[in-house]
Amino acid sequence: MVNNMKRLITGLSLISIMFGIMILDYYFVYGAYSIFPEGSKVVPIFSDILVWGLLGISIFEMYRCYKSAGYNLFKTPLIILGIAIYPVFFLLEYFRNLGVLGVVIVLAFVLVVELIMFTLSDKEKYKINDLFAEMAIFLYPVFLLSLAFILSSMTSGIYVVMFATFLAVAGDTFAYWFGKSLHKKFPKKMCPTISPKKTVVGAIGGIFGSIFAAMVFWAFFEVGGISQTANMAQVVANCNYTLFFPATQLSDLWRSGLVYAAIGILGAFVSELGDLAASRIKRACGIKDFGSLFPGHGGVTDREDSIMFALVLLAIVLPIVYLA
C-alpha cells in the first residue's frame, strides 16, 4: 500500500513537471512571447532541455549498471556525450536546419575518442566486452532519447514528448491495473524468465491503455485542430501541430483516426518490449532498478524504457504520414 502511494505521488509529480515544461514551450517558444526572433527557426528548447537532463542522468545510471556487472568503462567519452549532444544539435538545427547531423557528429566523435582510449589502454584491464558495453550506452539510451530532439524539431516538442510519454505511461498503467485486478483469474505469465510479474492479461490491458492515450491525442490535436469553437483550433496551431491529412470537417478525420488507433496498438507492443528489454539488461547486470531517483519507480531509465521504444515508433510513423 505504501509503495503504491509512493508510485502515485511520484507519477503525479512527474506529470506536473512535464505539463509545466510544455506550458513554457507553448508560451515562450511557439506562442506570443516567443524567445525566438520572428521568422527565425523555432526549437522547443524547454522540452529539449528536459530530455537532455534526463538523458544525462540515464547515462550515469547505465554507467553504474555496467560497472556493477564488472565492466570497466571510460568516463570521459560518456561525459563528452552527455554534455555535447544537445548543444551541437541545437546550434546546427537553429542555424542550418541540420540537427540530425549534429547528433551523428557527436556520436561519431565520441566513438572515435572511445576507440582511441581503448587502443591506448591497459590490455589486461580493458577487454573487448568493456568496449562494447560502453558503446551500448551510445545507443541505449543516448541515440534513442536523441530521437526526441529530432522529432520535436520536425513537428512540435509539446506534441512529440507528451505523445511518446503518455503512449507508454498509459499502456504501463493499464497493464498494471489489469494485471493487479485480474491476475488471480488469468495468472498466465508473459515472460516469466525476464519479468516474472508481467501477465498476458496485463499486456492486453496495456493495449487498451495505449489506444486510449492515442485517441485522446487524436481528439485534442486532430479534432481540436479543425474546431470552430472556443479557439481550440488556435490552441492546436500554437502547439505547432500539423494535421496528419488535410481536413475541414469531422468526417475528414477518419484516416487520421485509423492512424492514431494503429499507433496505439503498435505503441502497446513496443512499450511492452521496451520494458522487457530494460528488465533483461537489469537481470543480466544483477540489479533490480537502474536508480532510485523516483520513489516507487526506480531511476530515470526505469521510467524511460518504454518511452524510448515509443519514440522509435513515432520516428517511423510520423515521417511516413507527413511525407506520404
HUVEN-V132813 format. One record per residue. RES is the residue in three letters. D_LAST is the distance of its C-alpha to the last C-alpha in Angstrom with 2 decimals. Layout:
res=RES d_last=D_LAST
res=RES d_last=D_LAST
This chain:
res=MET d_last=49.15
res=VAL d_last=49.52
res=ASN d_last=46.55
res=ASN d_last=44.38
res=MET d_last=45.50
res=LYS d_last=44.65
res=ARG d_last=41.15
res=LEU d_last=40.74
res=ILE d_last=42.16
res=THR d_last=40.16
res=GLY d_last=36.90
res=LEU d_last=37.61
res=SER d_last=38.59
res=LEU d_last=35.37
res=ILE d_last=33.30
res=SER d_last=35.49
res=ILE d_last=34.98
res=MET d_last=31.20
res=PHE d_last=31.30
res=GLY d_last=33.65
res=ILE d_last=31.33
res=MET d_last=28.40
res=ILE d_last=30.79
res=LEU d_last=31.72
res=ASP d_last=28.13
res=TYR d_last=27.73
res=TYR d_last=30.82
res=PHE d_last=31.32
res=VAL d_last=27.86
res=TYR d_last=25.63
res=GLY d_last=28.55
res=ALA d_last=31.50
res=TYR d_last=33.43
res=SER d_last=30.86
res=ILE d_last=32.60
res=PHE d_last=30.18
res=PRO d_last=31.23
res=GLU d_last=29.48
res=GLY d_last=26.75
res=SER d_last=26.57
res=LYS d_last=23.93
res=VAL d_last=24.01
res=VAL d_last=24.13
res=PRO d_last=24.83
res=ILE d_last=28.06
res=PHE d_last=29.85
res=SER d_last=27.38
res=ASP d_last=26.91
res=ILE d_last=30.70
res=LEU d_last=30.95
res=VAL d_last=28.64
res=TRP d_last=30.59
res=GLY d_last=33.85
res=LEU d_last=32.83
res=LEU d_last=31.56
res=GLY d_last=34.99
res=ILE d_last=36.81
res=SER d_last=34.74
res=ILE d_last=35.72
res=PHE d_last=39.33
res=GLU d_last=39.10
res=MET d_last=37.65
res=TYR d_last=40.34
res=ARG d_last=43.02
res=CYS d_last=41.52
res=TYR d_last=41.80
res=LYS d_last=45.14
res=SER d_last=46.53
res=ALA d_last=45.59
res=GLY d_last=47.70
res=TYR d_last=45.22
res=ASN d_last=46.30
res=LEU d_last=43.54
res=PHE d_last=43.59
res=LYS d_last=43.09
res=THR d_last=42.38
res=PRO d_last=38.89
res=LEU d_last=37.78
res=ILE d_last=39.31
res=ILE d_last=37.61
res=LEU d_last=34.25
res=GLY d_last=34.70
res=ILE d_last=35.91
res=ALA d_last=33.67
res=ILE d_last=30.18
res=TYR d_last=29.23
res=PRO d_last=31.31
res=VAL d_last=29.87
res=PHE d_last=26.29
res=PHE d_last=27.15
res=LEU d_last=28.94
res=LEU d_last=26.31
res=GLU d_last=23.51
res=TYR d_last=25.68
res=PHE d_last=27.15
res=ARG d_last=24.64
res=ASN d_last=21.27
res=LEU d_last=21.72
res=GLY d_last=22.31
res=VAL d_last=20.67
res=LEU d_last=23.24
res=GLY d_last=25.90
res=VAL d_last=25.36
res=VAL d_last=25.49
res=ILE d_last=28.62
res=VAL d_last=30.45
res=LEU d_last=29.79
res=ALA d_last=30.90
res=PHE d_last=33.94
res=VAL d_last=35.03
res=LEU d_last=34.68
res=VAL d_last=36.98
res=VAL d_last=39.42
res=GLU d_last=39.40
res=LEU d_last=40.18
res=ILE d_last=42.92
res=MET d_last=44.54
res=PHE d_last=44.42
res=THR d_last=45.92
res=LEU d_last=48.79
res=SER d_last=49.38
res=ASP d_last=52.20
res=LYS d_last=51.21
res=GLU d_last=53.38
res=LYS d_last=51.66
res=TYR d_last=47.98
res=LYS d_last=46.64
res=ILE d_last=43.38
res=ASN d_last=42.31
res=ASP d_last=42.74
res=LEU d_last=40.39
res=PHE d_last=37.64
res=ALA d_last=38.25
res=GLU d_last=37.70
res=MET d_last=34.61
res=ALA d_last=33.24
res=ILE d_last=33.45
res=PHE d_last=31.22
res=LEU d_last=28.42
res=TYR d_last=29.55
res=PRO d_last=29.51
res=VAL d_last=28.81
res=PHE d_last=25.51
res=LEU d_last=24.02
res=LEU d_last=25.19
res=SER d_last=24.03
res=LEU d_last=20.43
res=ALA d_last=21.39
res=PHE d_last=22.12
res=ILE d_last=18.90
res=LEU d_last=16.65
res=SER d_last=19.04
res=SER d_last=18.74
res=MET d_last=14.94
res=THR d_last=15.31
res=SER d_last=18.83
res=GLY d_last=21.73
res=ILE d_last=22.98
res=TYR d_last=19.91
res=VAL d_last=19.04
res=VAL d_last=22.69
res=MET d_last=23.77
res=PHE d_last=20.94
res=ALA d_last=21.50
res=THR d_last=25.21
res=PHE d_last=25.56
res=LEU d_last=23.31
res=ALA d_last=25.77
res=VAL d_last=28.86
res=ALA d_last=28.50
res=GLY d_last=28.05
res=ASP d_last=31.04
res=THR d_last=33.12
res=PHE d_last=32.66
res=ALA d_last=33.34
res=TYR d_last=36.50
res=TRP d_last=37.64
res=PHE d_last=37.10
res=GLY d_last=38.71
res=LYS d_last=41.59
res=SER d_last=42.32
res=LEU d_last=41.91
res=HIS d_last=42.75
res=LYS d_last=46.28
res=LYS d_last=45.18
res=PHE d_last=42.27
res=PRO d_last=43.38
res=LYS d_last=41.28
res=LYS d_last=40.00
res=MET d_last=36.51
res=CYS d_last=37.28
res=PRO d_last=40.96
res=THR d_last=41.47
res=ILE d_last=38.75
res=SER d_last=38.78
res=PRO d_last=41.74
res=LYS d_last=40.98
res=LYS d_last=37.55
res=THR d_last=37.77
res=VAL d_last=35.56
res=VAL d_last=36.06
res=GLY d_last=34.98
res=ALA d_last=31.70
res=ILE d_last=31.15
res=GLY d_last=31.93
res=GLY d_last=29.35
res=ILE d_last=26.62
res=PHE d_last=27.86
res=GLY d_last=27.97
res=SER d_last=24.42
res=ILE d_last=23.13
res=PHE d_last=25.47
res=ALA d_last=24.20
res=ALA d_last=20.52
res=MET d_last=21.49
res=VAL d_last=23.68
res=PHE d_last=20.84
res=TRP d_last=18.78
res=ALA d_last=21.95
res=PHE d_last=22.62
res=PHE d_last=19.35
res=GLU d_last=17.51
res=VAL d_last=20.72
res=GLY d_last=22.54
res=GLY d_last=19.93
res=ILE d_last=20.84
res=SER d_last=24.45
res=GLN d_last=27.16
res=THR d_last=29.94
res=ALA d_last=31.44
res=ASN d_last=29.10
res=MET d_last=26.56
res=ALA d_last=23.60
res=GLN d_last=25.29
res=VAL d_last=25.68
res=VAL d_last=21.97
res=ALA d_last=21.27
res=ASN d_last=24.00
res=CYS d_last=22.23
res=ASN d_last=19.48
res=TYR d_last=16.93
res=THR d_last=13.81
res=LEU d_last=12.89
res=PHE d_last=9.82
res=PHE d_last=9.61
res=PRO d_last=12.18
res=ALA d_last=15.51
res=THR d_last=19.19
res=GLN d_last=20.97
res=LEU d_last=21.15
res=SER d_last=20.31
res=ASP d_last=16.80
res=LEU d_last=16.13
res=TRP d_last=16.45
res=ARG d_last=12.82
res=SER d_last=12.79
res=GLY d_last=16.26
res=LEU d_last=15.33
res=VAL d_last=12.82
res=TYR d_last=15.68
res=ALA d_last=18.21
res=ALA d_last=16.49
res=ILE d_last=16.40
res=GLY d_last=20.03
res=ILE d_last=21.05
res=LEU d_last=19.50
res=GLY d_last=20.80
res=ALA d_last=24.24
res=PHE d_last=24.29
res=VAL d_last=23.15
res=SER d_last=25.48
res=GLU d_last=28.30
res=LEU d_last=27.70
res=GLY d_last=27.76
res=ASP d_last=31.03
res=LEU d_last=32.48
res=ALA d_last=31.59
res=ALA d_last=33.43
res=SER d_last=36.32
res=ARG d_last=36.55
res=ILE d_last=36.83
res=LYS d_last=39.43
res=ARG d_last=41.45
res=ALA d_last=41.43
res=CYS d_last=42.75
res=GLY d_last=45.22
res=ILE d_last=44.15
res=LYS d_last=43.34
res=ASP d_last=41.06
res=PHE d_last=39.50
res=GLY d_last=41.40
res=SER d_last=43.31
res=LEU d_last=41.87
res=PHE d_last=40.77
res=PRO d_last=43.62
res=GLY d_last=42.68
res=HIS d_last=39.25
res=GLY d_last=40.18
res=GLY d_last=38.56
res=VAL d_last=35.33
res=THR d_last=33.78
res=ASP d_last=34.88
res=ARG d_last=32.76
res=GLU d_last=29.73
res=ASP d_last=29.53
res=SER d_last=27.13
res=ILE d_last=25.23
res=MET d_last=24.49
res=PHE d_last=22.88
res=ALA d_last=20.89
res=LEU d_last=19.62
res=VAL d_last=18.50
res=LEU d_last=16.56
res=LEU d_last=14.83
res=ALA d_last=14.28
res=ILE d_last=12.31
res=VAL d_last=10.48
res=LEU d_last=9.75
res=PRO d_last=7.93
res=ILE d_last=5.60
res=VAL d_last=5.43
res=TYR d_last=5.69
res=LEU d_last=3.80
res=ALA d_last=0.00
